[in-house]
Amino acid sequence: MIKEGTKAPNFKLKDQNGKNVSLKDFEGKNIILYFYPKDDTSGCTAEACNFRDEFPKFNKTNAVIIGVSPDSVESHKKFAEKYNLPFTLLSDEEKDVLKKYEVWKEKSMYGRKYMGVERTTFIIDKNGKIKKIFNKVKVQGHNEEVLEAIQG
């Protein structure tokens, strides 16, 4: 089970430019790893744009922001370009990393059950340990919570 204080599972996924990115690439930095359901939907766009707008503040904390969803590399590229996102988006079409981080869950909408991404953010410290987990994230004000947690 994934918990605060444990080592973050490593992974390798393609970013919005088709480049392989691994968690190990960011050793020595604070990592904000956020999982979201889908590119270009209202909640996910608001979350990404909130991180974008606060990006300079996150930079000052020696933090990198990485978004992960099951969308394709092409979808991420369009999403990042459309909203001018200055951070990495990773494509997990196979859902391997989503499952490793336990965010691929059964959800329910209008009484219909389906599998999907539970919006979750992990703060991983410079040593690769999970410092904080935000489960079932509410987008409004989330970027401030994350910034506070990374500074604290």
C-alpha positions as YAML, in Angstrom:
chain: A
units: angstrom
residues:
- id: 1
  name: MET
  ca: [0.00, 0.00, 0.00]
- id: 2
  name: ILE
  ca: [1.22, 3.46, -0.86]
- id: 3
  name: LYS
  ca: [1.55, 5.75, 2.18]
- id: 4
  name: GLU
  ca: [3.27, 8.90, 3.37]
- id: 5
  name: GLY
  ca: [6.83, 8.14, 4.43]
- id: 6
  name: THR
  ca: [7.33, 5.27, 1.95]
- id: 7
  name: LYS
  ca: [9.53, 5.34, -1.14]
- id: 8
  name: ALA
  ca: [7.68, 6.57, -4.23]
- id: 9
  name: PRO
  ca: [7.36, 3.85, -6.90]
- id: 10
  name: ASN
  ca: [9.63, 4.56, -9.86]
- id: 11
  name: PHE
  ca: [8.25, 4.62, -13.40]
- id: 12
  name: LYS
  ca: [9.08, 5.51, -16.98]
- id: 13
  name: LEU
  ca: [6.47, 7.14, -19.23]
- id: 14
  name: LYS
  ca: [6.44, 9.33, -22.33]
- id: 15
  name: ASP
  ca: [5.89, 13.06, -21.93]
- id: 16
  name: GLN
  ca: [3.91, 15.38, -24.20]
- id: 17
  name: ASN
  ca: [6.90, 15.50, -26.58]
- id: 18
  name: GLY
  ca: [7.28, 11.72, -26.80]
- id: 19
  name: LYS
  ca: [10.40, 11.73, -24.60]
- id: 20
  name: ASN
  ca: [10.87, 9.01, -21.96]
- id: 21
  name: VAL
  ca: [10.70, 10.43, -18.46]
- id: 22
  name: SER
  ca: [11.47, 8.57, -15.26]
- id: 23
  name: LEU
  ca: [10.91, 9.55, -11.64]
- id: 24
  name: LYS
  ca: [14.67, 9.07, -11.13]
- id: 25
  name: ASP
  ca: [15.29, 11.99, -13.56]
- id: 26
  name: PHE
  ca: [14.16, 14.34, -10.80]
- id: 27
  name: GLU
  ca: [16.29, 13.09, -7.90]
- id: 28
  name: GLY
  ca: [17.33, 15.94, -5.62]
- id: 29
  name: LYS
  ca: [14.17, 17.92, -6.37]
- id: 30
  name: ASN
  ca: [10.79, 18.12, -4.70]
- id: 31
  name: ILE
  ca: [8.23, 16.53, -7.00]
- id: 32
  name: ILE
  ca: [4.57, 17.37, -7.26]
- id: 33
  name: LEU
  ca: [3.10, 14.35, -8.99]
- id: 34
  name: TYR
  ca: [-0.54, 14.91, -9.75]
- id: 35
  name: PHE
  ca: [-2.89, 12.39, -11.32]
- id: 36
  name: TYR
  ca: [-5.93, 13.67, -13.19]
- id: 37
  name: PRO
  ca: [-8.71, 12.02, -15.22]
- id: 38
  name: LYS
  ca: [-8.67, 13.70, -18.65]
- id: 39
  name: ASP
  ca: [-7.07, 16.44, -20.74]
- id: 40
  name: ASP
  ca: [-9.19, 19.43, -21.68]
- id: 41
  name: THR
  ca: [-12.11, 18.76, -19.31]
- id: 42
  name: SER
  ca: [-13.29, 21.51, -16.97]
- id: 43
  name: GLY
  ca: [-11.83, 20.28, -13.66]
- id: 44
  name: CYS
  ca: [-8.58, 19.05, -15.16]
- id: 45
  name: THR
  ca: [-8.08, 22.25, -17.13]
- id: 46
  name: ALA
  ca: [-8.71, 24.36, -14.01]
- id: 47
  name: GLU
  ca: [-6.23, 22.25, -12.01]
- id: 48
  name: ALA
  ca: [-3.52, 22.47, -14.70]
- id: 49
  name: CYS
  ca: [-4.04, 26.23, -15.17]
- id: 50
  name: ASN
  ca: [-3.88, 26.82, -11.40]
- id: 51
  name: PHE
  ca: [-0.50, 25.03, -11.29]
- id: 52
  name: ARG
  ca: [0.59, 27.02, -14.36]
- id: 53
  name: ASP
  ca: [-0.38, 30.33, -12.75]
- id: 54
  name: GLU
  ca: [1.58, 29.52, -9.58]
- id: 55
  name: PHE
  ca: [4.51, 27.95, -11.47]
- id: 56
  name: PRO
  ca: [7.05, 30.67, -10.51]
- id: 57
  name: LYS
  ca: [6.26, 30.11, -6.81]
- id: 58
  name: PHE
  ca: [6.75, 26.35, -7.18]
- id: 59
  name: ASN
  ca: [10.05, 26.94, -9.01]
- id: 60
  name: LYS
  ca: [11.35, 28.84, -5.97]
- id: 61
  name: THR
  ca: [10.80, 25.71, -3.83]
- id: 62
  name: ASN
  ca: [13.04, 23.59, -6.10]
- id: 63
  name: ALA
  ca: [9.91, 21.68, -7.13]
- id: 64
  name: VAL
  ca: [8.93, 20.13, -10.43]
- id: 65
  name: ILE
  ca: [5.31, 19.60, -11.39]
- id: 66
  name: ILE
  ca: [4.36, 16.45, -13.27]
- id: 67
  name: GLY
  ca: [0.82, 15.66, -14.40]
- id: 68
  name: VAL
  ca: [-0.19, 12.09, -15.26]
- id: 69
  name: SER
  ca: [-3.34, 10.84, -16.98]
- id: 70
  name: PRO
  ca: [-4.30, 7.94, -19.25]
- id: 71
  name: ASP
  ca: [-4.50, 10.31, -22.26]
- id: 72
  name: SER
  ca: [-2.18, 9.85, -25.24]
- id: 73
  name: VAL
  ca: [1.06, 11.75, -25.90]
- id: 74
  name: GLU
  ca: [-0.74, 13.63, -28.72]
- id: 75
  name: SER
  ca: [-3.60, 14.63, -26.42]
- id: 76
  name: HIS
  ca: [-1.10, 15.91, -23.82]
- id: 77
  name: LYS
  ca: [0.78, 17.88, -26.48]
- id: 78
  name: LYS
  ca: [-2.41, 19.66, -27.62]
- id: 79
  name: PHE
  ca: [-3.51, 20.27, -24.00]
- id: 80
  name: ALA
  ca: [-0.10, 21.68, -22.98]
- id: 81
  name: GLU
  ca: [0.07, 23.94, -26.05]
- id: 82
  name: LYS
  ca: [-3.53, 25.15, -25.77]
- id: 83
  name: TYR
  ca: [-3.08, 26.26, -22.14]
- id: 84
  name: ASN
  ca: [0.63, 27.11, -22.31]
- id: 85
  name: LEU
  ca: [1.51, 24.61, -19.57]
- id: 86
  name: PRO
  ca: [5.17, 24.97, -18.50]
- id: 87
  name: PHE
  ca: [5.46, 21.53, -16.90]
- id: 88
  name: THR
  ca: [5.62, 17.87, -17.85]
- id: 89
  name: LEU
  ca: [2.53, 15.81, -18.67]
- id: 90
  name: LEU
  ca: [2.99, 12.05, -18.80]
- id: 91
  name: SER
  ca: [0.91, 9.58, -20.76]
- id: 92
  name: ASP
  ca: [-0.08, 6.36, -18.98]
- id: 93
  name: GLU
  ca: [-2.34, 4.72, -21.57]
- id: 94
  name: GLU
  ca: [-1.54, 1.26, -20.12]
- id: 95
  name: LYS
  ca: [-2.51, 2.55, -16.64]
- id: 96
  name: ASP
  ca: [0.54, 0.85, -15.06]
- id: 97
  name: VAL
  ca: [1.63, 3.90, -13.05]
- id: 98
  name: LEU
  ca: [-1.97, 4.81, -12.18]
- id: 99
  name: LYS
  ca: [-2.28, 1.34, -10.63]
- id: 100
  name: LYS
  ca: [1.15, 1.53, -8.91]
- id: 101
  name: TYR
  ca: [0.07, 4.76, -7.22]
- id: 102
  name: GLU
  ca: [-3.38, 3.29, -6.43]
- id: 103
  name: VAL
  ca: [-5.32, 6.07, -8.18]
- id: 104
  name: TRP
  ca: [-7.05, 3.84, -10.78]
- id: 105
  name: LYS
  ca: [-10.30, 3.15, -8.94]
- id: 106
  name: GLU
  ca: [-13.92, 2.24, -9.34]
- id: 107
  name: LYS
  ca: [-15.96, 5.41, -9.60]
- id: 108
  name: SER
  ca: [-19.66, 6.06, -9.86]
- id: 109
  name: MET
  ca: [-21.61, 8.67, -11.81]
- id: 110
  name: TYR
  ca: [-25.37, 8.77, -12.04]
- id: 111
  name: GLY
  ca: [-25.48, 5.28, -10.55]
- id: 112
  name: ARG
  ca: [-23.18, 3.87, -13.25]
- id: 113
  name: LYS
  ca: [-19.95, 2.26, -12.06]
- id: 114
  name: TYR
  ca: [-16.77, 2.57, -14.11]
- id: 115
  name: MET
  ca: [-12.98, 2.59, -13.68]
- id: 116
  name: GLY
  ca: [-11.23, 5.94, -13.70]
- id: 117
  name: VAL
  ca: [-8.57, 8.16, -12.19]
- id: 118
  name: GLU
  ca: [-9.23, 9.46, -8.71]
- id: 119
  name: ARG
  ca: [-7.76, 12.97, -8.70]
- id: 120
  name: THR
  ca: [-4.77, 12.63, -6.36]
- id: 121
  name: THR
  ca: [-1.57, 14.60, -5.73]
- id: 122
  name: PHE
  ca: [1.64, 13.24, -4.23]
- id: 123
  name: ILE
  ca: [4.46, 15.38, -2.91]
- id: 124
  name: ILE
  ca: [7.71, 13.45, -3.17]
- id: 125
  name: ASP
  ca: [10.75, 14.81, -1.35]
- id: 126
  name: LYS
  ca: [14.32, 15.14, -2.62]
- id: 127
  name: ASN
  ca: [15.13, 11.62, -1.40]
- id: 128
  name: GLY
  ca: [12.25, 9.99, -3.31]
- id: 129
  name: LYS
  ca: [10.00, 9.52, -0.27]
- id: 130
  name: ILE
  ca: [6.31, 10.40, -0.30]
- id: 131
  name: LYS
  ca: [5.98, 13.42, 1.96]
- id: 132
  name: LYS
  ca: [2.26, 14.10, 1.51]
- id: 133
  name: ILE
  ca: [-0.75, 12.58, -0.28]
- id: 134
  name: PHE
  ca: [-3.83, 14.59, -1.23]
- id: 135
  name: ASN
  ca: [-6.67, 12.13, -1.97]
- id: 136
  name: LYS
  ca: [-9.90, 12.98, -3.83]
- id: 137
  name: VAL
  ca: [-8.60, 16.45, -4.66]
- id: 138
  name: LYS
  ca: [-11.03, 19.35, -4.96]
- id: 139
  name: VAL
  ca: [-9.52, 21.61, -7.62]
- id: 140
  name: GLN
  ca: [-10.47, 24.95, -6.06]
- id: 141
  name: GLY
  ca: [-7.55, 26.13, -3.89]
- id: 142
  name: HIS
  ca: [-5.59, 22.89, -4.33]
- id: 143
  name: ASN
  ca: [-2.51, 24.64, -5.76]
- id: 144
  name: GLU
  ca: [-2.29, 26.76, -2.56]
- id: 145
  name: GLU
  ca: [-2.53, 23.62, -0.35]
- id: 146
  name: VAL
  ca: [0.27, 21.98, -2.32]
- id: 147
  name: LEU
  ca: [2.47, 25.09, -2.19]
- id: 148
  name: GLU
  ca: [1.93, 25.35, 1.56]
- id: 149
  name: ALA
  ca: [2.80, 21.68, 2.07]
- id: 150
  name: ILE
  ca: [5.97, 21.91, -0.03]
- id: 151
  name: GLN
  ca: [7.15, 25.03, 1.80]
- id: 152
  name: GLY
  ca: [6.35, 23.56, 5.22]
...
